[in-house]
Amino acid sequence: MSCEGMSVLVIDDEEGMREGMRRVLKKKGFTVDTAENGADAIDKMKKSAYDLALVDLKMPGIDGFQVTGFIKEHFGDGTVVVIVSALATVEAAVEVTSRGAFDFLVKPFTPADLLQVVERAVNQRRLIQERETYLTELNSERNLSRQIINSMREGVVVVNLNRRPVLMNPRAEFFLGTRFSEGMSLEEAGFSDQVLEVMERLFSDEKDGGQVVLREKHQDQMLEVQLTPHLRDGARVGVIINMRDVTEEWKAEQDKNRFISMVAHELTSPLAAIINYINIILTGMFDEKPDKIHEMLGRSKVRGEALLDLIKDLQYLNKREAGKVEKSMEPLDLSAVIADQLEFMKGQAERNRITCLLEKNEDDFTVHADRGDLDRIFMNLISNGIKYNVEGGTLTVGLTRNKKDILIRVSDTGIGMSEKEMANLFQEFYRVKNPKTSGISGTGLGLATIKRVLDGYNGRIYVESEPGKGTTFTVRFPGVSSPV
């Protein structure tokens, strides 16, 4: 019998009996304390806990029945009680057992009898310790599992066979806009009709054992909801529901689909026009009218060039998103860059009788940037200021600076825009469409490209406009910046 670390309290009012049991047990390696009566035993147990207690029933004052009751009340199964008494009646055995005693040893007894009973008590104590250890570990594992589930970015709900949620982590509460409570219904949990329908199917159809994944909108979020049958020993005992926020993925998918649709539309229109002109020419109806043929070829050329510009812009945006646009960062004078662009656009401005002005003071307008990025920004703004201007109008580019930023204002005296027309101005392929813009070509990507380029420098672009009074684009560019 291994009794290492086991402690025993021997309680008996007969000194010879106490000492005899103490010596026998000590030889076996127990740590043994003795008490001469019930009051002494209770005092000792208030100061220290024992694995085993050998209790005499008949003692003056507090008897063995009361001591046993005290032990079970304060220590539960932590102390195994063995009754040691000459009162060998069935009634006494039944009563002490009902009070929590484990075994009964009848006086007089031999050391072998004592050790046999104590060995059974030791085994009982070890079983209790193992159970306590198991329960502690199980509780620890449950707590750990709960902490893991509660820390998940996914929402988790477990529904039992009674169609009641029995677990709901904080993320699920957030997604569903509710607070978990015992006994709540599925409707109270905030599940949609679509989820409830799938859940009922999983409960009702034992053959339907696969996962069901669906998407649905909750307030401003798009959720992916995965429902999986919960099985135990092959039997269906509930449904596990996982919820994941896929709003960003969904928006990206919507943006991609919209982008593809717009690209297809923008490519189709010029191509259809070009093919139509070619088909008309091929019919031969204008073989005797070369001027008409030249006119249609000229229109085809304009449409083809617009198509080529669109493809170039798309290629640039794709390279920029993929991080494949090569840059050469260097200090550049913005006023010089803009002056070069105005000179480059001089021919187009003169054809439209547009007066171009550059207004600046003697401030330093140096920025750290890529020359190609700056050309793309101001070429688009100046080109728009000329195209959407009125004949004989003015385009003014003004530069000022504060302590941190350089402000570039590109103002025209052109056709202007309403607030509604400006709302989507920086989206891909958006173009203001009204009778005054119908004959003006463009890809609808220029301003969207400008915004993306400026985002790389922590820059910003703003617009002010009024129909019939012109438009002003204001670019705020950091004086010294490195693109992200």
C-alpha positions as CSV (number, residue, x, y, z in Angstrom):
1,M,0.0,0.0,0.0
2,S,1.5,3.3,-1.1
3,C,0.6,6.1,1.2
4,E,3.2,8.7,0.4
5,G,1.9,12.2,1.2
6,M,-1.3,10.8,2.8
7,S,-2.4,12.5,6.1
8,V,-4.6,10.8,8.7
9,L,-6.4,12.1,11.8
10,V,-7.1,9.4,14.4
11,I,-10.0,10.5,16.7
12,D,-10.6,8.3,19.8
13,D,-11.1,9.0,23.5
14,E,-9.1,5.8,24.5
15,E,-5.5,6.8,24.6
16,G,-4.3,3.2,24.1
17,M,-6.4,2.8,21.0
18,R,-5.2,6.2,19.6
19,E,-1.6,5.4,20.1
20,G,-1.9,1.9,18.7
21,M,-3.5,3.1,15.4
22,R,-1.0,5.9,15.2
23,R,2.0,3.6,15.5
24,V,0.6,1.1,12.9
25,L,-0.2,3.8,10.4
26,K,3.1,5.7,10.9
27,K,5.1,2.6,10.1
28,K,3.3,2.5,6.8
29,G,4.4,6.0,6.0
30,F,1.3,8.0,6.8
31,T,1.5,11.4,8.5
32,V,-0.6,10.9,11.6
33,D,-2.3,13.3,14.0
34,T,-4.5,12.3,16.9
35,A,-7.4,13.8,18.8
36,E,-8.8,12.7,22.1
37,N,-12.3,13.8,21.5
38,G,-14.7,15.5,19.0
39,A,-13.9,19.0,20.0
40,D,-10.2,18.5,19.8
41,A,-10.7,16.9,16.3
42,I,-12.7,19.8,15.0
43,D,-10.1,22.3,16.3
44,K,-7.4,20.4,14.4
45,M,-9.4,20.2,11.2
46,K,-10.1,23.9,11.3
47,K,-6.3,24.4,11.0
48,S,-5.5,21.6,8.6
49,A,-7.1,19.3,6.1
50,Y,-6.7,15.5,6.2
51,D,-7.0,12.8,3.6
52,L,-8.4,10.2,6.0
53,A,-10.2,10.4,9.3
54,L,-10.6,7.4,11.7
55,V,-13.5,8.4,13.9
56,D,-14.8,6.7,17.1
57,L,-18.6,7.0,17.4
58,K,-18.9,7.0,21.2
59,M,-17.0,10.0,22.7
60,P,-18.0,12.4,25.4
61,G,-19.3,15.8,24.2
62,I,-19.2,15.9,20.5
63,D,-19.6,12.3,19.3
64,G,-18.5,10.6,16.1
65,F,-21.8,11.3,14.3
66,Q,-21.3,15.0,14.8
67,V,-17.7,14.9,13.8
68,T,-18.6,13.0,10.6
69,G,-21.2,15.6,9.8
70,F,-18.7,18.4,10.3
71,I,-16.2,16.7,8.0
72,K,-18.8,16.2,5.2
73,E,-20.1,19.8,5.6
74,H,-16.6,21.4,5.5
75,F,-14.5,19.0,3.4
76,G,-17.0,17.0,1.4
77,D,-15.2,14.1,-0.4
78,G,-11.8,15.7,0.4
79,T,-11.6,13.7,3.6
80,V,-12.5,10.0,3.6
81,V,-14.2,8.9,6.9
82,V,-13.8,5.5,8.4
83,I,-15.8,4.8,11.6
84,V,-13.9,2.8,14.3
85,S,-16.4,1.6,16.9
86,A,-17.6,-1.2,19.1
87,L,-21.1,-0.1,18.3
88,A,-21.6,-2.7,15.6
89,T,-25.3,-2.4,14.8
90,V,-27.0,-2.2,11.4
91,E,-28.7,1.0,12.5
92,A,-25.4,2.7,13.4
93,A,-23.8,1.6,10.1
94,V,-26.7,3.0,8.2
95,E,-26.7,6.3,10.0
96,V,-22.9,7.0,9.7
97,T,-23.1,6.0,6.0
98,S,-25.9,8.4,5.5
99,R,-23.8,11.1,7.1
100,G,-21.0,10.4,4.6
101,A,-18.8,7.8,6.2
102,F,-17.0,5.5,3.7
103,D,-16.4,2.3,5.8
104,F,-16.9,0.8,9.2
105,L,-14.3,-1.0,11.4
106,V,-15.5,-2.9,14.4
107,K,-13.6,-2.9,17.7
108,P,-11.7,-5.0,18.7
109,F,-9.6,-5.4,15.5
110,T,-6.0,-6.5,14.6
111,P,-3.4,-4.3,12.8
112,A,-4.1,-6.3,9.7
113,D,-7.8,-5.5,9.9
114,L,-7.0,-1.8,10.3
115,L,-4.6,-1.7,7.4
116,Q,-7.1,-3.5,5.2
117,V,-9.8,-1.0,5.8
118,V,-7.3,2.0,5.5
119,E,-6.1,0.6,2.2
120,R,-9.7,0.7,0.9
121,A,-10.0,4.2,2.2
122,V,-6.7,5.2,0.5
123,N,-7.9,3.8,-2.8
124,Q,-11.1,5.7,-2.4
125,R,-9.2,9.0,-1.7
126,R,-7.0,8.4,-4.7
127,L,-10.1,7.8,-6.9
128,I,-11.6,11.1,-5.6
129,Q,-8.3,12.9,-6.3
130,E,-8.2,11.6,-9.8
131,R,-11.8,12.6,-10.4
132,E,-11.1,16.1,-9.0
133,T,-8.0,16.4,-11.2
134,Y,-10.1,15.2,-14.2
135,L,-12.9,17.6,-13.5
136,T,-10.4,20.4,-13.0
137,E,-8.7,19.6,-16.3
138,L,-12.1,19.3,-18.0
139,N,-13.2,22.6,-16.6
140,S,-9.9,24.2,-17.6
141,E,-10.3,22.8,-21.2
142,R,-13.9,24.0,-21.3
143,N,-12.8,27.5,-20.1
144,L,-10.0,27.4,-22.7
145,S,-12.4,26.4,-25.4
146,R,-14.8,29.1,-24.4
147,Q,-12.0,31.7,-24.4
148,I,-10.9,30.5,-27.9
149,I,-14.5,30.6,-29.2
150,N,-15.1,34.0,-27.7
151,S,-11.9,35.5,-29.2
152,M,-12.7,34.2,-32.7
153,R,-13.4,36.8,-35.4
154,E,-16.1,34.4,-36.7
155,G,-19.5,34.3,-35.1
156,V,-20.3,30.9,-33.7
157,V,-23.8,29.6,-32.6
158,V,-24.7,26.1,-31.5
159,V,-28.4,25.1,-31.7
160,N,-29.7,21.9,-30.0
161,L,-32.4,19.5,-31.1
162,N,-35.0,21.6,-29.4
163,R,-34.2,24.5,-31.8
164,R,-32.7,26.5,-29.0
165,P,-29.3,28.3,-29.1
166,V,-27.0,26.8,-26.4
167,L,-23.9,28.8,-27.3
168,M,-23.3,32.1,-28.9
169,N,-20.0,33.9,-28.9
170,P,-19.7,37.8,-28.7
171,R,-19.0,38.0,-32.4
172,A,-22.2,36.2,-33.3
173,E,-24.1,38.5,-30.9
174,F,-22.6,41.5,-32.7
175,F,-23.5,40.1,-36.2
176,L,-27.1,39.3,-35.1
177,G,-27.6,42.4,-33.0
178,T,-28.7,40.5,-29.9
179,R,-27.6,39.2,-26.5
180,F,-27.5,35.5,-25.8
181,S,-29.8,34.2,-23.0
182,E,-30.7,30.7,-21.8
183,G,-33.8,29.4,-23.5
184,M,-34.0,32.1,-26.2
185,S,-35.7,31.1,-29.4
186,L,-34.2,31.2,-32.9
187,E,-36.4,34.1,-33.8
188,E,-35.2,36.0,-30.7
189,A,-31.6,35.2,-31.7
190,G,-32.2,37.3,-34.9
191,F,-31.8,34.6,-37.6
192,S,-33.3,35.4,-41.0
193,D,-36.1,33.4,-42.6
194,Q,-33.5,32.0,-45.0
195,V,-31.3,30.6,-42.3
196,L,-34.2,29.3,-40.3
197,E,-35.4,27.4,-43.4
198,V,-32.0,25.8,-44.0
199,M,-31.7,24.9,-40.4
200,E,-35.1,23.2,-40.3
201,R,-34.2,21.2,-43.4
202,L,-31.0,20.0,-41.7
203,F,-33.0,19.0,-38.6
204,S,-35.7,17.3,-40.6
205,D,-33.8,15.5,-43.3
206,E,-31.3,13.0,-41.8
207,K,-30.0,12.3,-45.3
208,D,-29.0,16.0,-45.8
209,G,-25.7,15.8,-43.9
210,G,-23.6,18.3,-45.8
211,Q,-22.7,21.9,-45.1
212,V,-24.9,24.7,-46.4
213,V,-23.2,28.0,-47.2
214,L,-25.2,31.2,-48.0
215,R,-24.8,34.9,-48.0
216,E,-27.1,37.5,-46.6
217,K,-27.0,41.1,-45.5
218,H,-27.3,42.2,-41.9
219,Q,-27.6,45.9,-41.6
220,D,-24.5,47.3,-43.4
221,Q,-22.6,44.0,-43.4
222,M,-22.6,41.1,-45.8
223,L,-22.3,37.8,-43.9
224,E,-21.3,34.4,-45.1
225,V,-23.3,31.9,-43.0
226,Q,-22.2,28.3,-42.9
227,L,-24.6,25.7,-41.3
228,T,-23.2,22.3,-40.4
229,P,-25.0,19.3,-38.8
230,H,-23.7,18.7,-35.2
231,L,-23.1,14.9,-34.9
232,R,-22.4,12.8,-31.8
233,D,-21.7,9.1,-32.2
234,G,-23.2,9.4,-35.7
235,A,-26.4,10.9,-34.4
236,R,-27.6,14.4,-35.3
237,V,-27.8,16.4,-32.1
238,G,-27.9,20.0,-33.4
239,V,-26.6,22.5,-35.9
240,I,-23.4,24.6,-35.7
241,I,-23.6,28.0,-37.4
242,N,-20.5,29.9,-38.4
243,M,-20.8,33.5,-39.5
244,R,-18.0,35.5,-41.3
245,D,-17.9,39.1,-42.3
246,V,-17.3,39.2,-46.1
247,T,-18.3,42.8,-46.7
248,E,-15.0,43.8,-48.1
249,E,-14.8,40.8,-50.4
250,W,-18.4,41.4,-51.5
251,K,-17.8,45.0,-52.2
252,A,-14.6,44.2,-54.2
253,E,-16.6,41.6,-56.1
254,Q,-19.3,44.1,-56.8
255,D,-16.7,46.7,-57.8
256,K,-15.0,44.2,-60.1
257,N,-18.3,43.3,-61.8
258,R,-19.2,46.9,-62.2
259,F,-15.8,47.7,-63.6
260,I,-15.9,44.8,-66.1
261,S,-19.4,45.9,-67.2
262,M,-18.2,49.5,-67.7
263,V,-15.1,48.5,-69.5
264,A,-17.2,46.3,-71.8
265,H,-19.5,49.2,-72.5
266,E,-16.7,51.7,-73.1
267,L,-14.9,49.3,-75.5
268,T,-18.1,48.3,-77.3
269,S,-19.2,51.8,-78.3
270,P,-16.1,53.0,-80.2
271,L,-15.5,49.6,-81.8
272,A,-19.1,49.4,-83.0
273,A,-18.8,52.9,-84.5
274,I,-15.6,52.0,-86.3
275,I,-17.0,48.7,-87.7
276,N,-20.1,50.5,-88.8
277,Y,-18.2,53.1,-90.7
278,I,-16.0,50.4,-92.3
279,N,-19.1,48.4,-93.3
280,I,-20.6,51.4,-94.9
281,I,-17.4,52.1,-96.9
282,L,-17.3,48.4,-98.0
283,T,-20.8,48.5,-99.4
284,G,-19.3,50.8,-102.1
285,M,-22.2,53.4,-101.9
286,F,-19.6,56.2,-101.4
287,D,-17.0,55.0,-104.0
288,E,-17.8,58.0,-106.1
289,K,-17.6,60.3,-103.0
290,P,-14.0,60.2,-101.7
291,D,-14.7,63.2,-99.4
292,K,-17.4,61.2,-97.6
293,I,-15.1,58.2,-97.3
294,H,-12.4,60.5,-95.8
295,E,-14.9,61.9,-93.4
296,M,-15.9,58.4,-92.1
297,L,-12.3,57.3,-91.9
298,G,-11.5,60.5,-89.9
299,R,-14.3,59.7,-87.5
300,S,-13.0,56.1,-87.2
301,K,-9.6,57.5,-86.4
302,V,-11.0,59.7,-83.6
303,R,-12.9,56.7,-82.2
304,G,-9.8,54.5,-82.6
305,E,-7.6,57.0,-80.8
306,A,-10.2,57.3,-78.0
307,L,-10.2,53.5,-77.7
308,L,-6.4,53.4,-77.6
309,D,-6.4,56.1,-74.8
310,L,-8.8,54.0,-72.8
311,I,-6.7,50.9,-73.2
312,K,-3.6,52.8,-72.1
313,D,-5.4,54.2,-69.1
314,L,-6.6,50.7,-68.2
315,Q,-3.1,49.3,-68.5
316,Y,-1.7,52.1,-66.3
317,L,-4.3,51.5,-63.6
318,N,-3.6,47.8,-63.7
319,K,0.1,48.3,-63.4
320,R,-0.3,50.8,-60.6
321,E,-2.6,48.4,-58.6
322,A,-0.1,45.6,-59.1
323,G,2.8,47.9,-58.0
324,K,4.5,47.5,-61.4
325,V,4.7,51.2,-62.3
326,E,8.4,52.2,-62.2
327,K,9.1,55.4,-60.4
328,S,12.1,57.7,-60.3
329,M,11.7,59.9,-57.2
330,E,13.5,63.3,-57.4
331,P,13.1,66.9,-56.3
332,L,10.9,68.7,-58.9
333,D,9.7,72.3,-59.2
334,L,6.0,72.0,-59.6
335,S,5.7,75.4,-61.3
336,A,8.2,74.3,-64.0
337,V,6.3,71.0,-64.5
338,I,3.0,72.8,-64.9
339,A,4.6,75.4,-67.2
340,D,5.8,72.5,-69.5
341,Q,2.3,71.0,-69.5
342,L,0.8,74.4,-70.5
343,E,3.3,74.7,-73.3
344,F,2.5,71.2,-74.4
345,M,-1.2,72.0,-74.5
346,K,-0.7,75.3,-76.2
347,G,-1.8,74.1,-79.7
348,Q,-5.1,72.6,-78.3
349,A,-5.8,75.8,-76.4
350,E,-5.2,78.0,-79.4
351,R,-7.5,75.9,-81.5
352,N,-10.3,76.5,-79.0
353,R,-9.2,80.2,-78.5
354,I,-8.5,79.5,-74.8
355,T,-6.1,81.8,-72.9
356,C,-3.9,79.9,-70.5
357,L,-2.4,81.6,-67.5
358,L,0.1,80.5,-64.8
359,E,-0.1,82.5,-61.6
360,K,2.5,82.0,-58.8
361,N,4.7,84.0,-56.4
362,E,8.3,83.5,-55.5
363,D,7.7,80.6,-53.0
364,D,9.5,77.4,-53.3
365,F,7.3,74.8,-55.0
366,T,9.6,71.9,-54.8
367,V,8.2,68.4,-54.3
368,H,9.8,65.0,-54.0
369,A,7.9,62.9,-56.7
370,D,8.0,61.0,-59.9
371,R,7.9,63.2,-63.0
372,G,5.5,60.8,-64.8
373,D,3.0,61.1,-61.9
374,L,3.1,64.9,-62.0
375,D,2.6,65.0,-65.7
376,R,-0.3,62.6,-65.5
377,I,-2.0,64.7,-62.9
378,F,-1.7,68.1,-64.5
379,M,-2.0,66.9,-68.1
380,N,-5.5,65.6,-67.3
381,L,-6.5,68.7,-65.3
382,I,-5.3,71.1,-67.9
383,S,-6.7,69.1,-70.8
384,N,-10.1,69.0,-69.1
385,G,-9.9,72.7,-68.4
386,I,-9.5,73.3,-72.2
387,K,-12.0,70.7,-73.4
388,Y,-14.8,71.7,-71.1
389,N,-14.2,75.4,-71.5
390,V,-16.1,77.8,-73.8
391,E,-14.6,79.3,-76.9
392,G,-12.6,82.4,-76.0
393,G,-12.5,81.3,-72.3
394,T,-9.7,81.3,-69.8
395,L,-7.8,78.6,-68.0
396,T,-5.8,79.7,-64.9
397,V,-3.4,77.6,-62.9
398,G,-2.5,79.2,-59.6
399,L,0.1,78.0,-57.1
400,T,0.3,78.9,-53.4
401,R,1.8,77.2,-50.4
402,N,1.4,77.0,-46.7
403,K,3.9,75.6,-44.1
404,K,3.3,72.0,-45.2
405,D,1.4,71.8,-48.5
406,I,1.4,73.3,-52.0
407,L,-2.0,74.2,-53.4
408,I,-2.6,74.1,-57.1
409,R,-5.9,75.5,-58.4
410,V,-6.8,74.8,-62.0
411,S,-9.8,77.1,-62.8
412,D,-11.7,77.3,-66.1
413,T,-14.5,79.6,-67.3
414,G,-16.3,76.7,-69.0
415,I,-19.6,74.9,-68.9
416,G,-19.4,73.9,-65.2
417,M,-21.3,71.1,-63.3
418,S,-24.2,70.8,-60.9
419,E,-23.8,69.2,-57.5
420,K,-25.5,66.0,-58.7
421,E,-23.0,65.8,-61.6
422,M,-20.1,66.2,-59.3
423,A,-21.2,63.4,-56.9
424,N,-19.4,60.6,-58.7
425,L,-16.8,62.6,-60.5
426,F,-13.8,60.5,-59.3
427,Q,-15.2,57.1,-60.1
428,E,-13.8,55.0,-63.0
429,F,-15.6,55.7,-66.3
430,Y,-17.8,58.4,-64.9
431,R,-18.4,61.2,-67.3
432,V,-20.8,64.1,-67.0
433,K,-23.4,63.7,-69.7
434,N,-25.5,66.5,-70.9
435,P,-26.1,68.4,-74.2
436,K,-23.0,70.5,-73.7
437,T,-20.7,67.5,-73.2
438,S,-22.1,65.2,-75.9
439,G,-19.4,66.0,-78.5
440,I,-16.4,65.9,-76.1
441,S,-14.3,62.7,-76.1
442,G,-12.7,61.1,-73.1
443,T,-12.2,57.8,-71.3
444,G,-13.8,58.7,-67.9
445,L,-10.6,57.5,-66.2
446,G,-8.6,60.7,-66.0
447,L,-9.9,62.0,-62.6
448,A,-10.0,58.5,-61.1
449,T,-6.4,58.1,-62.0
450,I,-5.5,61.5,-60.6
451,K,-7.1,60.6,-57.3
452,R,-5.2,57.3,-57.1
453,V,-1.9,58.9,-57.9
454,L,-2.4,61.6,-55.3
455,D,-3.4,59.0,-52.7
456,G,0.1,57.6,-53.1
457,Y,1.6,61.0,-52.0
458,N,-1.0,61.6,-49.2
459,G,-2.3,64.3,-51.5
460,R,-5.9,65.3,-52.1
461,I,-8.1,66.8,-54.8
462,Y,-11.3,68.9,-54.4
463,V,-13.7,70.4,-56.9
464,E,-15.9,73.4,-57.0
465,S,-18.2,74.1,-59.9
466,E,-21.4,75.9,-61.0
467,P,-23.2,75.3,-64.3
468,G,-22.3,78.0,-66.8
469,K,-19.7,79.6,-64.6
470,G,-16.8,77.2,-64.8
471,T,-15.0,74.7,-62.6
472,T,-12.0,74.8,-60.2
473,F,-10.0,71.7,-59.2
474,T,-7.8,72.2,-56.2
475,V,-4.9,69.8,-55.6
476,R,-3.2,69.7,-52.2
477,F,0.2,68.3,-52.6
478,P,2.7,67.8,-49.7
479,G,5.9,69.9,-50.2
480,V,8.0,66.8,-49.5
481,S,6.5,63.4,-49.8
482,S,7.2,59.8,-50.6
483,P,4.6,57.6,-52.3
484,V,3.3,54.6,-50.5
